[in-house]
Amino acid sequence: MAGQVSTIRRQLKSVRSTQKITNAMSLVSTAKLQKQRARMEENSIYSEEFHTMLLSALSGMKEADRDNVYFRPNRVDNPLHIIITSNSGLCGSYNMDLLRYVEKTVNKMDPIFAIGSYGIKWLDSNNYMVIKRFDELDDLEPAVINKLIDNSLELYRRGEISKFDIIYTQYVNTLTFTPATYELLPLEIPKEVEEREVEFAPDLKTVLDNLIPEYISAIVYSTFLEARTSEHAARRSAMDSANKNAQSLIDEISLRLNQARQASITQEVNEITAGADAL
């Protein structure tokens, strides 16, 4: 009986140690989430400004201007996808939810730019066509995003891909984040855009050829920040759940420990009473 009590005490000590780790990770995730969310919200202002600039340019387009390569769908059936996952685990179902979404929406022969080592390993093991990998970066700087976009736009301009989109985890709130697809190319002119007279210098084509790559880079960077915010929110949620599970296990083991101790005391009392009766 004494051996059983010692075993239960070791289990209790182990679970309490684990709870300390998960609690510390929860606090770290909360701090990172707050920092990342603030960064995402600040960047959204920048992205919205680019969107406003693009709408202003589109409002000055004539019917003849719509032959621009970025508005014209290519004839090939070869869409390019950017897929964003995390570089590490311990974030609940964050990665697998996105990869299950990829499994349903992406053809294995489609070219993929993969961001995040978790997704790269899964895509490679499931025979997807990953042509570029970004797996050694904890964070993607705008300069890296711009290089990625330049490569993608070059493929589109040469007519080697039919469309270009990004698959990421959309941040809704601290408890809700869902896989989503953002269609980048070909660009669609919103119906609400009204034609008006706009003067372009030097000309509309030059303006669009410079504005559209910058706009797409801003959107990709914005979705990357949103995916990172979702990752930290998922990790915090996972660590909170781990804390609650650890506490439930501590309560259960504590009850078993008290029962074992009571049984041990009862056994000792019975043994003493039996010895006294024998004498």
C-alpha positions in Angstrom: 0.0 0.0 0.0 2.9 2.4 0.8 4.3 1.7 -2.6 1.0 2.6 -4.2 1.0 5.9 -2.4 4.5 6.7 -3.5 3.6 5.9 -7.1 0.6 8.2 -7.0 2.7 11.0 -5.5 5.2 10.7 -8.3 2.3 10.9 -10.9 1.0 14.0 -9.1 4.4 15.7 -9.1 4.8 14.9 -12.8 1.4 16.4 -13.8 2.0 19.5 -11.7 5.4 20.0 -13.4 3.7 19.7 -16.8 1.0 22.2 -15.8 3.7 24.7 -14.9 5.2 24.4 -18.4 1.8 24.7 -20.2 0.9 27.7 -18.0 4.2 29.4 -18.9 3.6 28.6 -22.6 0.0 30.0 -22.3 1.4 33.3 -20.9 4.0 33.5 -23.7 1.4 32.8 -26.3 -0.9 35.5 -24.9 1.9 38.1 -25.0 2.8 37.1 -28.6 -0.9 37.1 -29.6 -1.4 40.7 -28.4 1.8 41.8 -30.1 1.0 40.1 -33.4 -2.6 41.3 -33.4 -1.5 44.9 -32.9 0.9 44.5 -35.8 -1.8 42.9 -38.0 -4.2 45.8 -37.3 -1.6 48.4 -38.0 -0.7 46.7 -41.3 -4.4 46.5 -42.3 -4.5 50.3 -42.5 -1.6 50.2 -45.0 -3.4 47.5 -47.1 -6.6 49.4 -47.1 -4.8 52.5 -48.5 -3.4 50.4 -51.3 -6.9 49.0 -52.0 -8.2 52.6 -52.2 -5.5 53.6 -54.6 -6.2 50.6 -56.8 -10.0 51.4 -56.9 -9.1 55.0 -57.8 -7.0 53.7 -60.7 -9.7 51.2 -61.8 -12.3 54.0 -61.9 -10.3 55.7 -64.6 -10.1 52.6 -66.8 -11.8 52.5 -70.2 -13.1 49.4 -71.9 -9.9 49.3 -74.0 -7.7 49.3 -70.9 -9.1 46.1 -69.6 -6.8 44.1 -71.8 -4.1 44.5 -69.2 -2.4 41.1 -68.4 -3.4 41.2 -64.7 -7.1 41.4 -65.6 -6.9 38.8 -68.4 -7.2 35.1 -67.4 -4.6 32.9 -69.0 -5.7 29.9 -71.1 -3.7 27.2 -69.2 -5.2 25.2 -66.4 -2.4 25.6 -63.9 -3.2 27.6 -60.8 -0.5 28.7 -58.4 -1.1 28.6 -54.6 0.7 30.1 -51.7 0.0 27.9 -48.6 0.8 29.2 -45.1 1.3 27.0 -42.1 3.4 27.3 -39.0 7.0 26.4 -38.3 6.2 24.6 -35.1 3.5 22.6 -33.4 1.6 22.8 -30.0 -1.1 24.9 -31.7 -4.0 22.5 -31.6 -5.6 21.7 -34.9 -4.4 25.0 -36.6 -2.2 23.2 -39.2 -4.3 20.1 -39.8 -7.5 22.2 -40.3 -5.7 24.1 -43.0 -4.2 21.1 -44.6 -7.5 19.2 -44.7 -8.8 22.3 -46.5 -5.9 22.1 -48.9 -6.7 18.4 -49.5 -10.2 19.3 -50.6 -9.4 22.3 -52.7 -5.9 21.9 -54.3 -4.9 19.5 -57.1 -1.7 17.6 -56.4 -0.3 18.7 -59.8 -0.8 22.5 -59.0 2.4 24.4 -58.3 2.7 25.5 -54.7 4.8 28.1 -52.8 4.8 26.7 -49.3 5.5 28.8 -46.2 6.0 27.0 -42.9 8.0 23.7 -42.2 4.9 21.9 -40.9 3.0 22.3 -44.1 6.1 21.6 -46.3 6.6 18.2 -44.6 2.9 17.3 -45.1 2.8 18.5 -48.7 6.0 16.6 -49.6 4.8 13.4 -47.9 1.5 13.6 -49.8 3.2 14.2 -53.1 2.1 17.8 -53.8 4.1 19.8 -56.2 6.0 22.3 -54.0 8.2 24.4 -56.2 9.4 26.9 -53.5 9.9 26.5 -49.8 10.1 29.0 -47.0 10.8 26.9 -43.9 13.7 28.6 -42.0 11.9 31.9 -41.3 10.2 32.7 -38.0 8.9 35.8 -39.8 8.7 36.9 -43.4 9.8 40.5 -44.0 8.2 42.5 -46.8 11.4 42.3 -48.9 11.0 38.4 -48.9 7.3 38.8 -49.8 8.2 41.1 -52.6 10.7 38.5 -54.1 8.1 35.8 -53.8 5.5 38.0 -55.5 8.0 38.9 -58.3 8.5 35.2 -59.1 4.7 34.6 -59.1 3.9 37.6 -61.3 6.6 36.6 -63.8 5.0 33.1 -64.1 1.6 34.8 -64.6 2.9 37.3 -67.2 4.5 34.5 -69.2 1.1 32.7 -69.2 2.5 29.7 -67.3 -0.2 29.8 -64.6 -3.9 30.4 -64.9 -4.5 32.1 -61.6 -2.8 32.9 -58.4 -4.2 32.6 -54.8 -3.2 32.4 -51.2 -4.5 29.8 -48.8 -4.2 30.8 -45.1 -6.0 30.8 -41.8 -8.3 33.8 -41.5 -8.4 35.4 -38.1 -11.9 36.1 -36.8 -11.3 36.5 -33.1 -9.2 34.9 -30.4 -11.3 31.7 -30.4 -12.3 31.5 -34.1 -9.9 31.1 -37.1 -10.9 29.4 -40.3 -9.0 28.2 -43.4 -9.7 30.6 -46.4 -8.6 31.3 -50.0 -7.8 34.8 -51.2 -7.9 35.1 -55.0 -5.1 37.4 -56.1 -5.0 37.0 -59.9 -6.6 37.6 -62.3 -7.9 40.8 -60.8 -11.6 41.5 -61.0 -13.0 45.0 -61.3 -15.6 45.4 -58.6 -19.1 46.2 -59.8 -19.4 49.2 -57.5 -16.5 51.0 -59.2 -17.9 53.9 -61.3 -16.1 55.1 -64.3 -14.8 58.7 -64.0 -12.3 60.9 -65.6 -8.8 60.4 -64.0 -5.6 61.8 -65.3 -2.6 59.3 -65.2 1.0 60.2 -65.4 2.8 59.0 -67.5 -0.1 56.7 -68.5 -2.6 54.1 -67.0 -0.6 51.0 -68.1 2.6 52.3 -66.4 0.6 53.1 -63.2 -1.1 49.7 -63.1 2.2 47.8 -63.9 3.7 49.5 -60.8 0.7 49.6 -58.5 -0.6 46.0 -58.9 2.5 44.2 -57.8 2.8 46.5 -54.8 -0.9 45.9 -54.1 -0.6 42.1 -54.3 2.5 42.2 -52.1 0.6 44.2 -49.5 -2.3 41.7 -49.6 0.0 38.7 -49.2 1.9 40.3 -46.3 -1.4 41.1 -44.7 -2.7 37.5 -45.0 0.7 36.3 -43.6 0.2 38.5 -40.5 -3.3 37.3 -40.2 -2.2 33.6 -40.4 0.5 34.3 -37.7 -2.1 35.9 -35.5 -4.3 32.9 -35.9 -1.4 30.6 -35.0 -0.7 32.4 -31.8 -4.4 32.4 -30.9 -4.6 28.7 -31.6 -1.5 28.0 -29.5 -2.9 30.0 -26.6 -6.2 28.2 -26.8 -4.4 24.8 -26.9 -2.3 25.7 -23.9 -5.4 26.9 -22.0 -7.0 23.5 -22.7 -3.9 21.7 -21.6 -3.9 23.7 -18.4 -7.6 22.8 -17.7 -6.9 19.1 -18.5 -3.9 19.1 -16.2 -5.9 20.6 -13.4 -8.7 18.0 -13.9 -6.0 15.3 -13.8 -4.4 16.8 -10.7 -7.8 16.8 -9.0 -8.4 13.1 -10.0 -4.9 12.0 -8.8 -5.2 14.0 -5.6 -8.5 12.1 -4.9 -6.8 8.8 -5.6 -3.9 9.8 -3.3 -6.2 10.6 -0.4 -8.1 7.4 -0.9 -4.8 5.4 -1.0 -3.5 7.2 2.1 -6.8 6.5 3.9 -6.7 2.9 2.9 -3.0 2.7 4.1 -3.9 4.2 7.5 -6.9 1.9 7.8 -4.7 -1.1 7.0 -2.1 -0.1 9.6 -4.8 0.4 12.2 -6.2 -3.1 11.4 -2.8 -4.6 11.7 -2.1 -3.0 15.1 -5.6 -4.0 16.3 -5.0 -7.6 15.1 -1.6 -7.7 16.8 -3.0 -6.4 20.1 -5.8 -9.1 19.9 -3.2 -11.8 19.3 -1.3 -10.8 22.4 
